[in-house]
Amino acid sequence: MPLNIKIHNFDGPFDLLLHLIKKNKMEIYDVSIYEITNQYLQYLNQMEELDLEITSEFIVMAATLIEIKSKYLLPKVEEEKEEEENDPQKELLSKLLEYKKFKAAAEFFKNRQQISGTSFSKKPEIIEVKNKETTTDELLKDVTMLSLYNTYNDLISKYSNKMNENVEFKGEIQLDKYKIEDKIKYIGKKINSKEKWLFSDFIKECSCKMEIVVTFLAILELIKLKTIQVYQTNNFNDIYIERGVVCE
C-alpha cells in the first residue's frame, strides 16, 4: 500500500517529495511537517500491522526536515552566521543522497532475489580437451572417400564442360609433366601463405585432367602426412583444406 502525502503544493509518495526538495524544485519553507505527520499517523492507524520499514524511513527523513527547517526559521545573530560552516541545504542533500543510495541497493538485491527464484541453471558438462597428437582417422572423421570421389567427379564434370570438344588434340602427353612430389610442395606453400583454402581453388588452376588427378593424389598424401586436414560443412559441398598438425 503506497504512502501518498497530500499538502498544498505537492501530492505524491513521500520519497518523491524528498526527491523534489533535493532537486530544488520546491522551497523547504513550503513543506508542512505538521500536515505530513498528521496524515502519516492516520495512515498507520488504518494499517492492520505496523510496517517498521516505512516507519523508520519516515522518522529519519522527518527528523532531517525538522532540523533543517528549524535552522532556516530561527533567527540568527551575525556571529552565529559567521561561525556556521555547514550549509543546511547541503546537509539535506547529503542525507538524501545517502538515503537514496541504500534504498536503491535494497531494491536491487530484492529484484535479484526474485529473479534467482524463478531461474534455472544448466548443469555443468564435461568438456573434452583434444590431445595435441591427432590421428589420421580423427582428421578424416568428417570426410569420406565417397565425398572426395563425388567432389572429384563434380570438378571433372565442370572442367569437361569448359573443354572444346571440336578441337582435335595432336601430340604426345608427357606423363612426367605433373609429379605428385611437385604438387605436394606447391600445395604446402599455398597452405603456409593462407590458412584456409577450397579444394576447388587448386582444381581451377589445373590445365588438364592429368593435373587434376595429380593434385587430388597430392592432397590425399598430405592428409596422410597430417600436413593438412580437410572437412565439409555439408554433404556434396566444396571441401575446405586447412593446416594440419604437422605443417611443413
C-alpha positions as CSV (number, residue, x, y, z in Angstrom):
1,M,0.0,0.0,0.0
2,P,1.8,3.2,-1.1
3,L,2.1,6.2,1.1
4,N,0.7,9.4,-0.5
5,I,1.3,12.7,1.2
6,K,-1.2,15.5,0.3
7,I,-0.2,19.0,1.1
8,H,-0.8,22.4,-0.5
9,N,1.7,22.2,-3.4
10,F,2.5,18.5,-3.7
11,D,0.6,15.2,-4.0
12,G,2.7,12.1,-4.3
13,P,4.8,9.5,-2.5
14,F,6.9,10.6,0.4
15,D,10.1,9.6,-1.4
16,L,9.2,11.8,-4.4
17,L,8.6,14.8,-2.1
18,L,12.1,14.5,-0.7
19,H,13.5,14.0,-4.3
20,L,11.8,17.3,-5.4
21,I,13.3,19.1,-2.4
22,K,16.8,17.7,-3.3
23,K,16.4,18.9,-6.9
24,N,15.4,22.4,-5.5
25,K,12.1,22.3,-7.4
26,M,10.3,23.5,-4.2
27,E,11.3,25.6,-1.3
28,I,11.9,24.0,2.1
29,Y,9.6,26.6,3.6
30,D,6.7,25.2,1.6
31,V,6.8,21.8,3.3
32,S,4.4,21.4,6.2
33,I,5.9,18.9,8.7
34,Y,2.7,19.2,10.7
35,E,0.5,18.1,7.8
36,I,2.8,15.3,6.8
37,T,3.0,13.9,10.3
38,N,-0.8,14.0,10.9
39,Q,-1.6,12.3,7.6
40,Y,1.1,9.7,8.2
41,L,-0.2,8.8,11.7
42,Q,-3.7,8.5,10.3
43,Y,-2.3,6.1,7.7
44,L,-0.6,4.0,10.4
45,N,-3.9,3.7,12.4
46,Q,-5.6,2.2,9.3
47,M,-2.9,-0.5,8.9
48,E,-3.5,-3.9,10.4
49,E,0.2,-4.3,11.1
50,L,2.9,-1.7,11.7
51,D,5.3,-1.5,8.7
52,L,8.6,-0.9,10.5
53,E,10.5,-0.2,7.3
54,I,8.2,2.7,6.3
55,T,8.1,4.0,9.9
56,S,11.9,4.1,10.1
57,E,12.2,5.9,6.8
58,F,9.6,8.4,7.9
59,I,11.3,9.1,11.2
60,V,14.7,9.6,9.6
61,M,13.5,11.9,6.9
62,A,11.0,13.8,9.1
63,A,13.7,14.5,11.6
64,T,16.0,15.7,8.9
65,L,13.4,18.1,7.6
66,I,12.5,19.4,11.0
67,E,16.2,20.0,11.8
68,I,16.9,21.8,8.5
69,K,13.6,23.8,8.6
70,S,14.3,25.0,12.2
71,K,17.7,26.3,11.1
72,Y,16.0,28.4,8.5
73,L,13.2,29.7,10.6
74,L,15.1,30.5,13.8
75,P,16.7,34.0,13.9
76,K,20.4,34.1,14.0
77,V,22.8,36.7,15.2
78,E,25.7,37.8,13.0
79,E,28.3,35.9,15.0
80,E,26.5,32.6,14.6
81,K,26.1,33.2,10.9
82,E,29.9,33.7,10.5
83,E,30.8,30.7,12.7
84,E,28.4,28.3,11.0
85,E,30.3,26.4,8.3
86,N,27.8,23.8,7.2
87,D,25.0,24.9,4.8
88,P,21.6,23.4,5.9
89,Q,20.7,22.8,2.3
90,K,23.9,20.8,1.7
91,E,23.3,18.7,4.8
92,L,19.9,17.8,3.5
93,L,21.2,16.9,0.1
94,S,24.0,14.8,1.6
95,K,21.5,12.8,3.7
96,L,19.0,12.4,0.9
97,L,21.8,11.1,-1.4
98,E,22.8,8.6,1.2
99,Y,19.2,7.5,1.7
100,K,18.7,7.1,-2.0
101,K,21.9,5.0,-2.3
102,F,20.9,2.5,0.3
103,K,17.3,2.3,-0.8
104,A,18.4,1.6,-4.4
105,A,20.8,-1.1,-3.2
106,A,18.0,-2.7,-1.2
107,E,15.7,-2.7,-4.2
108,F,18.4,-4.1,-6.4
109,F,19.0,-7.1,-4.1
110,K,15.3,-7.7,-3.7
111,N,14.9,-7.9,-7.5
112,R,17.9,-10.2,-7.8
113,Q,16.4,-12.5,-5.2
114,Q,13.1,-12.7,-7.1
115,I,14.8,-13.4,-10.4
116,S,17.0,-16.1,-9.0
117,G,14.0,-17.8,-7.5
118,T,12.4,-18.3,-11.0
119,S,15.6,-19.1,-13.0
120,F,17.1,-22.4,-13.9
121,S,20.7,-23.0,-14.5
122,K,22.3,-25.6,-16.8
123,K,24.1,-28.5,-15.2
124,P,27.9,-28.4,-15.7
125,E,29.1,-30.5,-18.6
126,I,32.5,-32.2,-19.2
127,I,34.4,-30.5,-21.9
128,E,36.8,-32.9,-23.6
129,V,40.2,-31.5,-24.3
130,K,41.7,-32.6,-27.5
131,N,45.2,-34.0,-27.4
132,K,47.9,-32.3,-29.4
133,E,48.6,-35.6,-31.3
134,T,45.7,-36.1,-33.8
135,T,45.4,-39.3,-35.7
136,T,44.6,-39.6,-39.4
137,D,41.3,-41.1,-38.6
138,E,40.4,-38.1,-36.4
139,L,41.4,-35.7,-39.2
140,L,39.3,-37.6,-41.7
141,K,36.3,-38.4,-39.5
142,D,34.1,-35.8,-41.3
143,V,35.4,-36.6,-44.8
144,T,34.8,-39.9,-46.5
145,M,36.3,-41.3,-49.6
146,L,32.9,-41.2,-51.2
147,S,32.7,-37.4,-50.5
148,L,36.1,-36.9,-52.0
149,Y,35.2,-39.0,-55.0
150,N,32.0,-37.2,-55.6
151,T,33.7,-33.8,-55.3
152,Y,36.4,-35.0,-57.7
153,N,33.8,-36.2,-60.2
154,D,31.9,-32.9,-59.9
155,L,35.0,-30.9,-60.6
156,I,35.9,-33.1,-63.6
157,S,32.4,-32.7,-64.9
158,K,32.6,-28.9,-64.6
159,Y,36.0,-28.9,-66.2
160,S,34.8,-31.1,-69.1
161,N,32.0,-28.6,-69.9
162,K,34.6,-26.0,-70.5
163,M,36.6,-28.1,-72.9
164,N,36.2,-27.5,-76.7
165,E,35.3,-31.0,-78.0
166,N,35.7,-29.9,-81.6
167,V,39.4,-29.3,-81.2
168,E,41.4,-32.3,-82.1
169,F,44.4,-32.9,-79.9
170,K,47.6,-33.8,-81.7
171,G,50.8,-34.7,-79.9
172,E,52.0,-36.8,-77.0
173,I,51.1,-36.5,-73.3
174,Q,54.1,-36.1,-71.1
175,L,53.3,-38.4,-68.2
176,D,56.1,-36.9,-66.1
177,K,55.0,-33.4,-66.6
178,Y,52.9,-33.4,-63.4
179,K,54.5,-35.0,-60.4
180,I,52.9,-35.7,-57.1
181,E,56.0,-34.5,-55.3
182,D,55.9,-31.2,-57.0
183,K,52.2,-30.7,-56.3
184,I,52.8,-31.6,-52.6
185,K,55.4,-28.8,-52.4
186,Y,53.2,-26.4,-54.2
187,I,50.1,-27.1,-52.0
188,G,52.3,-26.9,-48.9
189,K,53.5,-23.4,-49.9
190,K,49.9,-22.3,-50.5
191,I,48.8,-23.6,-47.1
192,N,51.6,-21.7,-45.4
193,S,50.7,-18.5,-47.2
194,K,47.0,-18.7,-46.3
195,E,45.5,-20.9,-43.6
196,K,42.3,-22.0,-45.4
197,W,41.7,-23.0,-49.0
198,L,39.0,-24.7,-51.0
199,F,39.6,-27.9,-52.9
200,S,38.2,-26.2,-56.0
201,D,40.8,-23.4,-55.7
202,F,43.6,-25.9,-56.6
203,I,41.5,-27.6,-59.3
204,K,40.7,-24.3,-61.1
205,E,44.5,-23.9,-61.6
206,C,44.8,-27.2,-63.4
207,S,45.2,-27.1,-67.2
208,C,44.1,-30.7,-67.9
209,K,42.6,-33.8,-66.3
210,M,46.0,-35.3,-65.7
211,E,47.0,-32.4,-63.5
212,I,43.6,-32.7,-61.6
213,V,44.4,-36.3,-60.8
214,V,47.9,-35.5,-59.6
215,T,46.5,-32.6,-57.5
216,F,43.9,-34.9,-56.0
217,L,46.6,-37.6,-55.1
218,A,48.9,-34.9,-53.7
219,I,46.1,-33.8,-51.3
220,L,45.4,-37.3,-50.2
221,E,49.1,-37.7,-49.5
222,L,49.2,-34.5,-47.5
223,I,46.3,-35.7,-45.4
224,K,48.1,-38.9,-44.7
225,L,51.2,-36.9,-43.6
226,K,49.0,-34.7,-41.3
227,T,50.3,-31.6,-43.2
228,I,46.7,-30.7,-44.0
229,Q,43.2,-31.5,-42.7
230,V,40.0,-31.4,-44.7
231,Y,36.3,-31.1,-43.9
232,Q,33.0,-30.3,-45.4
233,T,30.2,-28.1,-44.0
234,N,27.5,-30.3,-45.7
235,N,27.4,-33.3,-48.0
236,F,28.4,-32.6,-51.6
237,N,29.7,-29.2,-50.7
238,D,33.2,-28.0,-51.5
239,I,36.0,-29.4,-49.4
240,Y,37.9,-27.0,-47.1
241,I,41.6,-27.5,-46.7
242,E,43.4,-26.2,-43.6
243,R,46.8,-26.6,-42.0
244,G,47.3,-29.8,-40.2
245,V,49.1,-30.9,-37.0
246,V,52.4,-31.2,-38.9
247,C,52.7,-28.4,-41.4
248,E,55.8,-28.0,-43.5
